């Protein structure tokens, strides 16, 4: 049972029901992913380096059925659903990636998750990121804290960038984009941006960042988790992030324990420039 409390940021709004249903939807989607994981299925494409599987679409349908039935007046934005402008008039919008880390899923690398976020007037107020392979359920609601399963979790207290554990994109490290940081920090290649954000929120790493553009469904759940875990998340240039915008793609991001954020801002936006020196 999730404790019901007064939400101090969004007013007298109780998010207990929202986070309970988000967790329920994540588990339902996770069961679908487990059913397909490691089996043979058709792999489609939505563009360069952007595969899609039947697991993505079935998980999306399961999440949508649960959440839109329970919250019929909320908006909907998902990677696997055709977008429309109706959501822009809604105060609250579910922002969903039913399978963040499809490439890892296909390659049987257990670094992916179901990512469900809820925005309230653009602010990320609920986050659920669920890895069904490792059975890690990261969840948060504004004012309730960040949790991994039944345990409250927090970001790390690491204060020095040198030696800090920073989760890096596997594709970026394969391309050699993180070599410039050797000696500055410890880069740990990890799949799925939503999973990386959850790991930072859960204190399993100190930070993550990328210059690559991301869509709202990639990062909404993680943004909510990071805030409630005591960390900080901005775009790559240090600007605050808001959600349910008409254009869903945003600049790259920096997510950290907060203590390291200024240090990361000094190097992360310029790493391609540094690499040329």
C-alpha positions as CSV (number, residue, x, y, z in Angstrom):
1,X,0.0,0.0,0.0
2,X,1.3,3.4,-1.0
3,X,0.9,6.0,1.7
4,X,-1.4,8.9,0.8
5,X,0.0,12.3,1.6
6,X,-0.6,15.9,0.7
7,X,1.3,16.9,-2.4
8,X,3.2,20.1,-1.5
9,X,4.1,21.0,-5.0
10,X,0.9,20.5,-7.0
11,X,-1.4,21.6,-4.1
12,X,-3.9,19.4,-2.3
13,X,-3.6,16.8,-5.0
14,X,-3.1,13.2,-4.0
15,X,-1.1,11.2,-6.5
16,X,-1.5,7.8,-4.7
17,X,-4.0,6.5,-7.2
18,X,-2.0,7.6,-10.2
19,X,1.2,5.9,-9.1
20,X,-0.6,2.7,-8.1
21,X,-2.1,2.5,-11.6
22,X,1.1,3.4,-13.3
23,X,2.8,0.5,-11.4
24,X,0.0,-1.8,-12.3
25,X,0.3,-0.8,-16.0
26,X,4.1,-1.3,-15.9
27,X,3.8,-4.8,-14.5
28,X,1.2,-5.7,-17.2
29,X,3.6,-4.4,-19.9
30,X,6.5,-6.1,-18.3
31,X,4.7,-9.5,-18.5
32,X,4.3,-9.0,-22.3
33,X,8.0,-8.1,-22.7
34,X,9.0,-11.2,-20.7
35,X,6.8,-13.4,-23.0
36,X,8.7,-12.2,-26.1
37,X,12.1,-11.8,-24.6
38,X,14.6,-14.3,-26.2
39,X,12.0,-15.6,-28.6
40,X,11.6,-15.2,-32.4
41,X,9.5,-12.3,-33.6
42,X,9.3,-9.8,-36.5
43,X,11.4,-6.7,-36.1
44,X,10.2,-3.6,-37.9
45,X,11.8,-0.1,-38.3
46,X,10.6,3.4,-37.6
47,X,13.7,4.9,-39.1
48,X,17.5,4.7,-38.9
49,X,18.6,2.8,-35.8
50,X,15.0,2.8,-34.5
51,X,13.7,-0.7,-34.4
52,X,10.2,-1.7,-33.2
53,X,8.8,-5.1,-32.3
54,X,5.4,-6.6,-31.5
55,X,6.5,-6.4,-27.9
56,X,6.6,-2.6,-28.1
57,X,3.1,-2.3,-29.6
58,X,1.4,-4.9,-27.4
59,X,2.9,-3.4,-24.2
60,X,1.8,0.1,-25.3
61,X,-1.8,-1.2,-25.8
62,X,-1.8,-2.8,-22.4
63,X,-0.6,0.4,-20.7
64,X,-3.0,2.6,-22.6
65,X,-6.0,0.4,-21.8
66,X,-5.3,0.5,-18.0
67,X,-4.4,4.2,-17.7
68,X,-7.0,5.7,-20.0
69,X,-9.7,3.7,-18.5
70,X,-8.8,4.8,-15.0
71,X,-8.1,8.4,-15.9
72,X,-10.3,9.2,-18.9
73,X,-9.8,12.9,-18.6
74,X,-6.0,12.8,-18.8
75,X,-4.0,13.3,-22.0
76,X,-1.8,10.6,-23.7
77,X,1.6,10.8,-25.3
78,X,3.4,7.6,-26.2
79,X,6.2,6.5,-28.6
80,X,4.0,3.8,-30.1
81,X,0.8,5.8,-30.4
82,X,0.1,8.3,-33.2
83,X,0.2,11.8,-31.5
84,X,-2.4,14.4,-31.7
85,X,-2.9,17.9,-30.3
86,X,-5.7,17.0,-27.9
87,X,-3.1,16.4,-25.1
88,X,-2.0,20.0,-25.3
89,X,-5.2,21.2,-23.7
90,X,-4.9,18.8,-20.8
91,X,-3.5,19.6,-17.4
92,X,-2.3,16.1,-16.8
93,X,-0.8,13.9,-19.5
94,X,0.6,10.3,-19.4
95,X,3.9,10.2,-21.2
96,X,4.9,6.6,-22.0
97,X,7.6,4.5,-23.6
98,X,6.4,0.9,-23.4
99,X,9.9,-0.4,-24.1
100,X,12.8,2.0,-23.8
101,X,15.8,0.1,-25.0
102,X,14.4,-1.9,-27.8
103,X,17.8,-2.6,-29.3
104,X,18.9,-4.1,-25.9
105,X,15.7,-6.1,-25.8
106,X,16.3,-7.5,-29.2
107,X,20.0,-8.4,-28.4
108,X,18.9,-9.9,-25.0
109,X,20.8,-7.4,-23.0
110,X,18.8,-6.9,-19.8
111,X,19.1,-3.1,-19.8
112,X,15.7,-1.8,-20.8
113,X,12.5,-0.8,-19.1
114,X,8.9,0.2,-19.3
115,X,8.8,3.9,-18.7
116,X,5.6,5.7,-17.5
117,X,5.6,9.4,-16.6
118,X,2.8,11.8,-15.7
119,X,3.1,15.5,-16.2
120,X,1.0,18.1,-14.4
121,X,1.0,21.5,-16.2
122,X,4.3,20.5,-17.7
123,X,5.9,19.3,-14.5
124,X,6.9,15.6,-14.1
125,X,5.0,14.4,-11.0
126,X,4.9,10.6,-11.3
127,X,7.6,8.3,-12.6
128,X,7.6,4.5,-13.0
129,X,10.5,2.7,-14.7
130,X,10.2,-1.1,-14.5
131,X,12.8,-3.6,-15.7
132,X,11.0,-6.9,-15.9
133,X,14.2,-8.9,-16.3
134,X,15.9,-7.7,-13.2
135,X,12.5,-7.1,-11.4
136,X,13.5,-3.5,-10.6
137,X,10.5,-1.3,-10.0
138,X,11.6,2.3,-9.6
139,X,8.7,4.6,-8.8
140,X,8.0,8.0,-7.4
141,X,5.2,10.6,-7.0
142,X,5.7,14.3,-6.2
143,X,6.0,14.6,-2.4
144,X,6.2,10.9,-1.8
145,X,9.9,10.3,-2.5
146,X,11.6,7.9,-4.9
147,X,11.5,4.1,-4.3
148,X,13.0,0.9,-5.6
149,X,10.4,-1.7,-4.8
150,X,9.5,-1.2,-1.1
151,X,12.6,0.8,-0.2
152,X,13.1,4.6,-0.3
153,X,16.1,5.5,-2.4
154,X,18.2,8.6,-2.9
155,X,20.9,9.8,-5.3
156,X,24.5,9.4,-4.2
157,X,26.6,11.9,-2.3
158,X,29.6,11.7,-4.6
159,X,31.2,15.2,-4.7
160,X,34.2,14.8,-7.0
161,X,33.8,14.2,-10.8
162,X,37.1,12.4,-11.0
163,X,36.2,8.8,-10.3
164,X,32.4,9.4,-10.4
165,X,30.3,6.7,-12.0
166,X,28.6,8.1,-15.1
167,X,26.3,6.0,-17.2
168,X,27.0,6.3,-20.9
169,X,25.1,5.4,-24.1
170,X,26.3,2.2,-25.5
171,X,26.2,3.5,-29.1
172,X,28.1,6.7,-28.1
173,X,30.8,4.7,-26.4
174,X,31.1,2.4,-29.4
175,X,31.6,5.4,-31.6
176,X,34.4,6.6,-29.3
177,X,32.6,9.7,-28.1
178,X,33.4,9.1,-24.5
179,X,37.1,8.5,-24.9
180,X,37.7,12.2,-24.2
181,X,36.5,11.7,-20.7
182,X,39.1,9.1,-19.8
183,X,40.7,10.2,-16.5
184,X,37.9,12.7,-15.8
185,X,35.2,10.2,-14.8
186,X,34.3,6.5,-15.0
187,X,32.1,5.9,-18.0
188,X,29.8,2.9,-17.7
189,X,28.1,1.8,-20.9
190,X,24.5,1.1,-20.2
191,X,21.4,0.6,-22.4
192,X,18.1,2.7,-22.3
193,X,18.1,6.3,-21.2
194,X,15.1,5.7,-19.0
195,X,16.9,2.9,-17.3
196,X,20.0,5.0,-16.8
197,X,18.0,7.8,-15.2
198,X,16.3,5.3,-12.9
199,X,19.7,3.9,-11.9
200,X,21.0,7.4,-11.0
201,X,17.8,8.1,-9.0
202,X,18.3,4.8,-7.2
203,X,21.9,5.7,-6.2
204,X,23.4,3.0,-8.4
205,X,25.4,5.6,-10.3
206,X,26.3,9.2,-9.9
207,X,25.1,10.7,-13.1
208,X,24.4,10.3,-16.8
209,X,24.4,12.6,-19.8
210,X,24.0,12.7,-23.6
211,X,24.2,15.3,-26.3
212,X,21.8,13.2,-28.5
213,X,18.2,14.7,-28.7
214,X,15.6,12.7,-26.7
215,X,11.9,12.6,-26.9
216,X,9.7,13.3,-23.9
217,X,8.7,9.6,-23.6
218,X,12.4,8.7,-23.1
219,X,12.9,10.9,-20.1
220,X,9.6,11.9,-18.4
221,X,9.5,9.0,-16.0
222,X,13.2,9.4,-15.2
223,X,12.8,13.2,-14.6
224,X,10.2,12.5,-11.9
225,X,12.4,9.9,-10.3
226,X,15.5,12.1,-10.2
227,X,13.6,15.0,-8.6
228,X,12.1,12.9,-5.8
229,X,15.4,11.1,-5.2
230,X,17.1,14.5,-4.5
231,X,19.0,14.9,-7.8
232,X,18.9,17.3,-10.6
233,X,18.1,17.0,-14.3
234,X,18.4,19.7,-17.1
235,X,18.8,19.7,-20.8
236,X,22.4,19.7,-22.1
237,X,22.7,23.5,-21.8
238,X,21.4,23.6,-18.2
239,X,17.8,24.7,-18.9
240,X,15.0,23.2,-16.8
241,X,12.9,20.5,-18.6
242,X,9.1,20.8,-19.1
243,X,6.8,18.3,-20.7
244,X,3.7,17.9,-22.9
245,X,5.1,20.4,-25.4
246,X,3.9,20.4,-29.0
247,X,7.4,19.5,-30.2
248,X,8.3,16.4,-28.1
249,X,12.0,16.2,-28.9
250,X,14.4,18.1,-26.7
251,X,18.1,18.8,-26.5
252,X,20.3,16.2,-24.8
253,X,20.3,16.0,-21.0
254,X,22.4,15.9,-17.9
255,X,21.0,14.1,-14.8
256,X,23.0,13.9,-11.6
257,X,23.0,13.6,-7.9
258,X,22.9,17.4,-7.9
259,X,26.3,17.9,-6.3
260,X,28.1,17.0,-9.5
261,X,25.8,19.0,-11.8
262,X,27.9,22.2,-12.2
263,X,31.0,20.1,-12.8
264,X,29.2,18.1,-15.5
265,X,28.0,21.3,-17.1
266,X,31.6,22.4,-17.6
267,X,32.4,19.4,-19.7
268,X,29.4,17.6,-21.0
269,X,28.1,20.2,-23.5
270,X,31.6,20.5,-25.0
271,X,32.8,17.0,-25.2
272,X,32.9,16.9,-29.0
273,X,34.9,20.1,-29.0
274,X,37.3,18.6,-26.4
275,X,37.6,15.4,-28.5
276,X,39.1,17.5,-31.4
277,X,41.9,19.0,-29.2
